[in-house]
Amino acid sequence: MNNEISNEIRSQVLIDALPYIQRYNDKIVVIKYGGNAMTNEELKNAVMSDIVLLNLVGLKTVLVHGGGPEINEMLWRVGIESKFINGLRYTDEATVDIVKMVLAGKVNKELVSHLSLHGGKALGLCGIDGNMLMCEKLESEPDLGFVGEIKEVNTTPITDALERGYIPVIATVACDEKGQTYNVNADTAAARIAAELRAENLILMTDIAGLLKDKDDTQTLIPKVQVSEVPFMKRQGIISGGMIPKIDCCVEAVRRGVKKTCIIDGRVPHSILIELMSSQGIGTQFV
């Protein structure tokens, strides 16, 4: 009897997923991967298996990643202090070399390897490859050093990989016209890449449930936000602190043509599947 119930539940789950598989078939979904889901091995395996599954059922998945903890660790090893200004990493000449080495080398290739172990075909790229992300120095006060502002996105390396059945895995380092390397915020890069690809969905994985009316109460999750409501929510203090730049990225992506953006809790196993393959989703959608 229990086995019959179990089989019924399994079949219903697959049936319920069918409309979403049909909806996203041959569509591009950009996932910004970071936070605890990137450092916890169990969560990492869940993310990798989710992405491979989505790719196999017809979604064109693009994975954009940061690697803050790994960068911090390497800087500590070589005796350089990690310094942040308004949530962005201060990046001097020595630090930008570490960022490029860790993101485009260590982290990027480890993610490609993880996807391969789960049966996926992945291709590791960074913003410098094929002039994918062209940027200039981000002008700010105080100065952030070699932190870049994206001026142009060349999607050809990404679309070429997608057309050949690969999952592009993109590290967010970029360069300017003179070849100077810059560190680029991963949320910002994911939003611009999603916009230029005219993605169906942009998903930002974080260490919070989504946008909350009360930041200390997960029961106050706001499931859907119209981008026109965002300025009011900022004035009300609902959107504040570290959520401001993330939500600004979501708003920018929608205004540039992405159908929907989502902030989801990467600490929940298989949160990507729950977001894409269910009517309720799991975090906050911006439309």
Secondary structure, 3 states (H helix, E strand, C coil): CHHHHHHHHHHHHHHHHHHHHHHHCCCEEEEEECCHHHHCHHHHHHHHHHHHHHHHCCCEEEEEECCHHHHHHHHHHCCCCCCEECCEECECHHHHHHHHHHHHHHHHHHHHHHHHHCCCCEEEEECCHHHCEEEEECCCCCCCECEEEEEEECCHHHHHHHHCCCEEEEECEEECCCCCEEECCHHHHHHHHHHHCCCCEEEEEECCCCCECCCCCHHHECCEECHHHHHHHHHHCCCCCCHHHHHHHHHHHHHCCCCEEEEEECCCCCHHHHHHCCCCCCCEEEC
